[in-house]
Amino acid sequence: MGWWSISESMVNGDGPADHMEEAIGKITQEYLKSFGRKPYKEELQAVLDFCAPTENFVSSGEKMKHGPGINWEVNEMKKKEMRNGD
């Protein structure tokens, strides 16, 4: 499982992403079954806020280094490999 930095002190990883992907898939199926459509991003954010209220977590007070997430990291690694001839 890989981990990548999203700020000076924050990280994200394949494991948490896999769990979230599975949960989002299940939520999407609920919306398709009940409403015939996929959920809006705002609905996903609302359910996350409802199920994971901020008082259950600490805040680093930092902003993430980059928004694109793992795709940015993968693309940067590929560019580096190409420059190094790997």
Backbone as CSV, one residue per row, in Angstrom:
resi,resn,N_x,N_y,N_z,CA_x,CA_y,CA_z,C_x,C_y,C_z
1,MET,0.853,-1.178,0.000,0.000,0.000,0.000,0.886,1.224,0.000
2,GLY,0.539,2.183,-0.824,1.311,3.408,-0.914,0.690,4.536,-0.113
3,TRP,1.544,5.431,0.321,1.135,6.645,1.030,1.761,7.827,0.314
4,TRP,1.091,8.962,0.316,1.653,10.161,-0.287,1.329,11.358,0.587
5,SER,2.200,12.312,0.533,2.073,13.528,1.329,1.077,14.476,0.677
6,ILE,0.203,15.070,1.506,-0.718,16.080,0.988,-0.481,17.426,1.660
7,SER,0.431,17.472,2.634,0.867,18.714,3.270,2.117,18.391,4.075
8,GLU,2.587,19.350,4.840,3.777,19.122,5.667,3.582,17.957,6.638
9,SER,2.391,17.840,7.218,2.173,16.797,8.229,1.059,15.815,7.891
10,MET,0.369,16.014,6.774,-0.751,15.144,6.431,-0.376,14.191,5.301
11,VAL,-0.946,12.986,5.369,-0.736,11.975,4.336,-2.069,11.368,3.932
12,ASN,-2.075,10.721,2.790,-3.218,9.948,2.338,-2.651,8.670,1.744
13,GLY,-3.503,7.679,1.540,-2.960,6.424,1.062,-3.953,5.563,0.316
14,ASP,-3.400,4.501,-0.263,-4.208,3.571,-1.043,-5.284,2.893,-0.199
15,GLY,-4.940,2.497,1.026,-5.913,1.824,1.896,-7.127,2.682,2.176
16,PRO,-6.932,3.911,2.700,-8.090,4.774,2.910,-8.856,5.057,1.618
17,ALA,-8.132,5.225,0.507,-8.805,5.478,-0.767,-9.636,4.272,-1.195
18,ASP,-9.112,3.058,-0.980,-9.865,1.853,-1.321,-11.147,1.756,-0.505
19,HIS,-11.065,2.054,0.789,-12.258,2.003,1.644,-13.286,3.053,1.214
20,MET,-12.797,4.253,0.890,-13.715,5.315,0.475,-14.356,4.980,-0.864
21,GLU,-13.564,4.414,-1.780,-14.109,4.022,-3.084,-15.229,2.993,-2.922
22,GLU,-15.021,2.035,-2.026,-16.049,1.021,-1.772,-17.306,1.661,-1.189
23,ALA,-17.120,2.558,-0.227,-18.273,3.226,0.397,-19.027,4.073,-0.626
24,ILE,-18.296,4.812,-1.443,-18.948,5.645,-2.457,-19.698,4.778,-3.459
25,GLY,-19.136,3.636,-3.794,-19.835,2.708,-4.692,-21.159,2.250,-4.111
26,LYS,-21.155,1.932,-2.821,-22.395,1.494,-2.163,-23.408,2.632,-2.075
27,ILE,-22.939,3.819,-1.770,-23.828,4.987,-1.703,-24.425,5.260,-3.080
28,THR,-23.606,5.165,-4.113,-24.069,5.386,-5.478,-25.171,4.399,-5.836
29,GLN,-25.010,3.145,-5.450,-26.043,2.135,-5.720,-27.353,2.495,-5.025
30,GLU,-27.276,3.022,-3.797,-28.487,3.446,-3.070,-29.219,4.559,-3.828
31,TYR,-28.466,5.533,-4.326,-29.077,6.634,-5.083,-29.670,6.139,-6.394
32,LEU,-28.950,5.255,-7.082,-29.479,4.721,-8.338,-30.771,3.953,-8.102
33,LYS,-30.795,3.149,-7.041,-31.984,2.350,-6.731,-33.157,3.248,-6.326
34,SER,-32.888,4.269,-5.517,-33.966,5.109,-4.987,-34.381,6.245,-5.906
35,PHE,-33.417,6.837,-6.632,-33.710,8.035,-7.410,-33.369,7.918,-8.894
36,GLY,-32.764,6.785,-9.291,-32.430,6.594,-10.688,-31.283,7.459,-11.172
37,ARG,-30.470,7.932,-10.251,-29.324,8.765,-10.622,-28.204,8.588,-9.607
38,LYS,-27.013,9.024,-10.011,-25.877,9.020,-9.100,-26.001,10.204,-8.144
39,PRO,-25.366,10.132,-6.983,-25.440,11.266,-6.051,-24.635,12.455,-6.559
40,TYR,-25.090,13.634,-6.170,-24.318,14.847,-6.435,-23.155,14.906,-5.442
41,LYS,-22.089,15.595,-5.819,-20.943,15.739,-4.918,-21.370,16.341,-3.586
42,GLU,-22.288,17.278,-3.638,-22.764,17.928,-2.408,-23.473,16.929,-1.491
43,GLU,-24.166,15.957,-2.086,-24.828,14.928,-1.278,-23.796,14.024,-0.615
44,LEU,-22.740,13.683,-1.343,-21.667,12.883,-0.742,-20.991,13.644,0.393
45,GLN,-20.749,14.946,0.178,-20.138,15.756,1.227,-21.056,15.834,2.439
46,ALA,-22.353,15.967,2.196,-23.320,16.059,3.298,-23.346,14.774,4.122
47,VAL,-23.293,13.610,3.467,-23.316,12.357,4.220,-22.001,12.163,4.973
48,LEU,-20.883,12.595,4.390,-19.606,12.527,5.098,-19.642,13.432,6.330
49,ASP,-20.144,14.646,6.159,-20.247,15.566,7.295,-21.170,15.009,8.380
50,PHE,-22.260,14.373,7.970,-23.215,13.805,8.920,-22.603,12.639,9.700
51,CYS,-21.881,11.771,8.988,-21.334,10.558,9.607,-19.979,10.774,10.270
52,ALA,-19.294,11.822,9.913,-17.967,12.092,10.464,-17.889,13.552,10.900
53,PRO,-18.641,13.907,11.955,-18.636,15.302,12.390,-17.237,15.743,12.819
54,THR,-16.961,17.006,12.601,-15.610,17.525,12.827,-15.138,17.381,14.266
55,GLU,-16.042,17.302,15.224,-15.586,17.160,16.615,-14.926,15.806,16.873
56,ASN,-15.049,14.863,15.939,-14.406,13.557,16.085,-12.978,13.538,15.555
57,PHE,-12.519,14.653,14.983,-11.209,14.688,14.349,-10.436,15.910,14.802
58,VAL,-9.132,15.849,14.631,-8.299,17.018,14.897,-7.978,17.667,13.557
59,SER,-7.690,18.937,13.597,-7.334,19.655,12.382,-5.864,20.020,12.431
60,SER,-5.190,19.848,11.319,-3.784,20.235,11.240,-3.662,21.734,11.034
61,GLY,-4.731,22.365,10.570,-4.685,23.788,10.269,-3.929,24.097,8.985
62,GLU,-3.531,23.049,8.272,-2.761,23.222,7.049,-3.645,23.073,5.830
63,LYS,-3.183,23.655,4.753,-3.825,23.433,3.460,-3.037,22.352,2.744
64,MET,-3.716,21.599,1.906,-3.038,20.551,1.147,-2.075,21.179,0.155
65,LYS,-1.000,20.445,-0.135,0.008,20.918,-1.080,-0.557,21.067,-2.476
66,HIS,-1.394,20.138,-2.850,-1.920,20.121,-4.214,-3.299,19.498,-4.201
67,GLY,-4.114,19.935,-5.118,-5.461,19.424,-5.181,-5.663,18.178,-6.002
68,PRO,-4.853,17.937,-7.032,-5.148,16.824,-7.925,-5.015,15.440,-7.313
69,GLY,-4.447,15.305,-6.147,-4.364,14.011,-5.487,-3.344,13.092,-6.110
70,ILE,-3.637,11.794,-6.052,-2.661,10.794,-6.462,-2.285,10.913,-7.927
71,ASN,-3.191,11.346,-8.774,-2.846,11.477,-10.185,-1.671,12.419,-10.368
72,TRP,-1.635,13.478,-9.584,-0.509,14.400,-9.636,0.775,13.676,-9.254
73,GLU,0.730,12.907,-8.166,1.906,12.172,-7.705,2.374,11.168,-8.757
74,VAL,1.452,10.418,-9.324,1.795,9.407,-10.331,2.397,10.082,-11.550
75,ASN,1.784,11.159,-12.021,2.304,11.867,-13.191,3.693,12.424,-12.927
76,GLU,3.918,12.952,-11.728,5.238,13.477,-11.387,6.274,12.358,-11.361
77,MET,5.905,11.190,-10.842,6.831,10.053,-10.818,7.168,9.613,-12.242
78,LYS,6.158,9.569,-13.111,6.385,9.171,-14.506,7.316,10.157,-15.195
79,LYS,7.101,11.453,-14.962,7.965,12.465,-15.568,9.407,12.288,-15.099
80,LYS,9.571,12.034,-13.805,10.914,11.847,-13.240,11.576,10.623,-13.847
81,GLU,10.821,9.522,-13.984,11.362,8.307,-14.585,11.782,8.556,-16.026
82,MET,10.984,9.320,-16.764,11.322,9.605,-18.153,12.594,10.443,-18.238
83,ARG,12.734,11.409,-17.339,13.930,12.248,-17.333,15.167,11.418,-16.987
84,ASN,15.000,10.446,-16.097,16.127,9.606,-15.655,16.367,8.412,-16.574
85,GLY,15.495,8.228,-17.547,15.647,7.127,-18.489,15.276,5.769,-17.919
86,ASP,14.474,5.737,-16.853,14.050,4.473,-16.231,12.970,3.799,-17.050
